[in-house]
Amino acid sequence: MLPVRDTVLFPHAVLPLTVGRESSIQLIESMGEERTIAVVAQLDPRLDAPKPTDLHNVGTLATVHKVVRMPNQSRFVFTEGVSRVRLVRYTQSDPFMIAEVEALEELAPAASSDIEALARNVIGQFQQIVTESATLSDELRTIAANIEEPSRLVDFVASSLPFLTTDDKQQLLETSSIVERLEMLNKLLAKEIEVQQLRAKIQTEVQDQVQQSQRDYYLREQLKAIQKELGEQDEGQRDVDLRSRALGPGQDCQPLNVIPRERVVGRHRRHALQTRQLF
């Protein structure tokens, strides 16, 4: 028995697991040629040394394909789910847990239009979620569309969605009726689509607010520039008004002739010479 935290392995799903507990490492090292283990989720992921009573009663029989020894002495284990199993009786708890298990039979009614409709709805909603997601690969849409078996479809979709909680996945794993599993998964997918739409709406509103703020800032800067231009024109107009008042009523305000400084200095010098000659 391999206890795992916040993880549910489904049949036909490939899941890499990091094994770091001493008891779990001993379990992996003790495997023979069979290389088959039962992967079971903990009830409380915070427990470092779970007991049989701390595990769910339903898990997944899995095949270990490869074990990689990490530098920190932990193990990176590649597992593939095979089938659902129910824990019947624990026969060993130390140094690692061993238990007797039995296959969990699925209640699969004959093919009907209801099951087909539920399965198609699952595929449609799943494809919509993948399309709107930035993290899920588009290949998942094609894979889901090519799965004909409803039970396997539920397992694939449930194992591919990161937003499903451990409790949601565990409930899907434990449910025997395929109709109930399809209905349950449809509700979870519909809820996620609603969340995606709400998230998109909020993002659009935020972007609109940012763009409006940028437009307002641009308009304010334009207004400041216009006011500055108008202020300079007003100062020029005040100078014209002062000259008009100095000339008096009825006099046109003509532009002032500016005499070059050189000419003014020359006049003063000639006037000084003429003055000296008179005395």
C-alpha positions in Angstrom: 0.0 0.0 0.0 1.4 3.4 -1.0 -0.3 6.3 0.8 -0.2 9.6 -1.1 -1.1 13.2 -0.2 -3.7 15.2 -2.2 -3.5 12.8 -5.1 -5.9 10.4 -6.7 -4.7 7.9 -9.3 -7.3 6.8 -11.9 -7.2 3.6 -14.0 -5.3 4.0 -17.3 -3.7 7.3 -16.1 0.0 7.6 -15.9 1.2 9.5 -12.8 4.7 10.3 -11.6 5.0 10.2 -7.8 7.7 11.5 -5.5 8.3 9.1 -2.7 10.1 10.4 0.3 8.9 8.6 3.4 11.2 5.9 4.7 8.3 3.4 4.9 7.3 4.2 1.3 10.9 4.0 0.0 11.2 0.5 1.7 8.0 -0.5 -0.1 9.3 0.6 -3.5 12.7 -1.1 -2.8 11.0 -4.4 -1.8 9.0 -4.8 -5.0 9.8 -8.0 -7.0 9.1 -8.7 -10.6 5.4 -8.2 -9.9 5.9 -4.4 -9.5 2.3 -3.9 -8.5 1.1 -1.6 -5.7 -2.1 -0.1 -4.5 -2.1 3.8 -4.5 -4.5 5.2 -1.8 -5.1 8.8 -0.9 -4.8 9.9 2.7 -7.8 11.3 4.5 -5.6 14.0 6.0 -2.7 15.1 3.8 -0.9 16.7 6.8 -0.1 13.3 8.4 3.5 12.2 8.0 3.0 8.7 9.3 -0.5 7.6 8.3 -2.0 4.4 9.7 -4.6 2.2 7.9 -7.4 4.1 9.5 -6.0 7.3 8.0 -6.5 6.1 4.4 -9.5 6.0 2.1 -11.1 2.6 1.6 -11.0 2.8 -2.2 -7.8 3.2 -4.2 -6.2 2.2 -7.5 -4.2 -0.9 -8.4 -1.1 0.4 -10.2 1.9 -0.9 -12.2 5.3 0.7 -11.4 7.1 1.2 -14.7 10.2 3.0 -13.6 11.9 4.1 -10.4 14.5 6.9 -10.3 16.7 7.5 -7.3 17.0 11.3 -6.6 20.0 13.0 -5.0 18.1 13.6 -1.8 17.5 9.9 -1.5 13.8 10.1 -2.4 12.4 8.1 -5.3 10.7 9.3 -8.5 8.2 6.6 -9.3 6.3 6.3 -12.7 3.0 4.6 -12.1 0.1 3.6 -14.3 -3.4 3.0 -12.9 -4.9 -0.4 -13.7 -8.2 -0.8 -11.9 -10.2 0.3 -8.9 -9.8 -1.7 -5.7 -11.5 -1.7 -2.3 -9.3 -2.4 0.7 -10.6 -5.5 2.5 -8.1 -6.1 5.3 -4.6 -4.9 6.3 -2.2 -7.7 7.0 0.9 -5.6 7.8 1.6 -2.1 9.0 5.3 -2.1 9.6 7.8 -1.3 8.0 5.2 -0.6 5.3 1.5 -1.4 4.9 0.2 -4.5 3.1 -3.5 -5.2 2.6 -5.8 -7.5 0.8 -7.9 -5.8 -1.9 -10.8 -6.7 -4.1 -11.8 -5.3 -7.5 -14.5 -2.6 -7.4 -17.1 -3.6 -9.9 -18.7 -0.9 -12.0 -22.4 -0.8 -12.5 -22.5 -0.2 -16.3 -26.0 -0.5 -17.8 -26.5 -1.3 -21.4 -25.8 1.4 -23.9 -28.6 4.0 -24.1 -29.3 7.4 -25.5 -29.1 8.9 -21.9 -25.5 7.6 -21.4 -24.5 8.7 -24.9 -25.9 12.2 -24.3 -24.1 12.5 -20.9 -20.9 11.3 -22.5 -21.2 13.8 -25.3 -21.9 16.6 -22.9 -18.8 15.7 -20.9 -16.7 15.8 -24.1 -18.2 19.1 -25.2 -17.7 20.8 -21.8 -14.2 19.4 -21.4 -13.2 20.7 -24.9 -14.5 24.1 -24.0 -12.5 24.2 -20.8 -9.3 23.1 -22.6 -9.9 25.8 -25.3 -10.2 28.5 -22.7 -7.4 27.3 -20.6 -3.8 28.7 -20.9 -2.2 25.6 -19.3 -4.0 22.6 -20.7 -2.8 21.1 -24.0 -5.1 21.2 -27.1 -4.3 17.5 -27.7 -6.5 16.6 -24.8 -9.5 17.7 -26.8 -8.7 15.2 -29.5 -8.0 12.4 -27.1 -11.3 12.9 -25.2 -13.3 12.9 -28.5 -11.8 9.5 -29.4 -12.6 7.7 -26.2 -15.7 5.6 -26.7 -16.0 3.8 -23.3 -17.9 6.1 -20.9 -16.1 4.8 -17.8 -12.7 5.4 -19.3 -13.8 8.9 -20.5 -14.7 9.9 -17.0 -11.3 8.6 -15.7 -9.4 10.5 -18.4 -11.2 13.8 -18.0 -11.0 13.6 -14.2 -7.3 12.9 -14.2 -6.6 15.7 -16.7 -8.3 18.6 -14.8 -6.1 20.3 -12.2 -9.0 22.3 -10.7 -10.8 19.3 -9.3 -10.2 18.8 -5.6 -8.9 15.6 -4.1 -12.4 15.0 -2.6 -14.0 15.4 -6.0 -11.6 13.0 -7.6 -12.0 10.5 -4.7 -15.7 10.6 -5.0 -15.5 9.9 -8.7 -13.2 7.0 -8.1 -15.4 5.5 -5.4 -18.7 5.8 -7.3 -19.7 2.5 -9.0 -22.5 3.7 -11.2 -21.3 5.0 -14.5 -24.4 7.1 -14.9 -23.8 8.8 -11.5 -20.2 9.4 -12.4 -21.1 11.0 -15.7 -23.7 13.2 -14.0 -21.3 14.2 -11.3 -18.6 15.0 -13.8 -21.0 17.1 -15.9 -21.9 19.2 -12.8 -18.2 19.8 -12.0 -17.4 20.8 -15.6 -20.4 23.1 -15.8 -19.2 24.8 -12.6 -15.7 25.3 -14.0 -17.1 26.8 -17.2 -19.1 29.3 -15.1 -16.0 30.2 -13.2 -14.0 30.6 -16.5 -16.7 32.9 -17.8 -16.8 35.0 -14.6 -13.0 35.2 -14.7 -13.1 36.4 -18.3 -15.7 39.0 -17.5 -13.7 40.3 -14.6 -10.6 40.5 -16.7 -12.4 42.4 -19.4 -13.8 44.9 -16.9 -10.3 45.4 -15.4 -8.8 45.9 -18.9 -11.6 48.4 -19.8 -10.9 50.3 -16.6 -7.1 50.4 -17.3 -7.8 51.6 -20.8 -10.2 54.3 -19.6 -7.6 55.4 -17.1 -5.0 55.7 -19.8 -7.4 57.7 -22.0 -8.3 60.0 -19.1 -4.6 60.6 -18.4 -3.9 61.3 -22.1 -6.9 63.8 -22.3 -5.7 65.5 -19.1 -2.2 66.0 -20.5 -3.7 67.3 -23.7 -5.9 69.7 -21.7 -2.8 70.9 -19.8 -1.0 71.6 -23.0 -4.0 73.5 -24.5 -4.3 75.5 -21.3 -0.6 76.4 -21.5 -1.0 77.5 -25.0 -4.0 79.6 -24.1 -2.1 81.1 -21.2 0.7 82.3 -23.4 -1.8 83.8 -25.9 -3.5 85.6 -23.0 -0.2 87.3 -21.9 0.3 88.5 -25.5 -3.2 89.9 -25.6 -2.6 91.8 -22.3 0.4 93.5 -23.8 -1.7 94.7 -26.7 -4.3 96.0 -24.4 -1.8 98.0 -22.3 -0.4 99.6 -25.5 -3.9 100.5 -26.6 -4.6 102.2 -23.3 -1.3 104.2 -23.5 -2.1 105.6 -26.9 -5.5 106.7 -25.8 -9.0 106.3 -27.4 -9.3 106.3 -31.1 -5.6 105.5 -31.7 -4.7 102.3 -33.5 -2.3 100.1 -31.7 0.5 99.7 -34.3 3.5 97.4 -33.8 6.4 99.1 -32.1 9.4 99.8 -34.3 12.5 98.4 -32.6 15.6 100.6 -33.2 18.8 98.6 -33.3 21.2 99.2 -30.4 24.0 100.2 -32.8 22.0 103.1 -34.2 21.0 104.4 -30.8 24.6 104.4 -29.6 25.8 106.2 -32.8 23.2 109.0 -32.3 24.3 109.5 -28.7 28.0 109.8 -29.8 27.3 112.4 -32.5 25.2 114.4 -30.1 28.1 114.4 -27.6 30.6 115.7 -30.2 28.2 118.5 -31.3 27.8 119.5 -27.7 31.6 119.8 -27.1 32.0 122.0 -30.2 29.5 124.6 -28.9 31.7 125.4 -25.9 
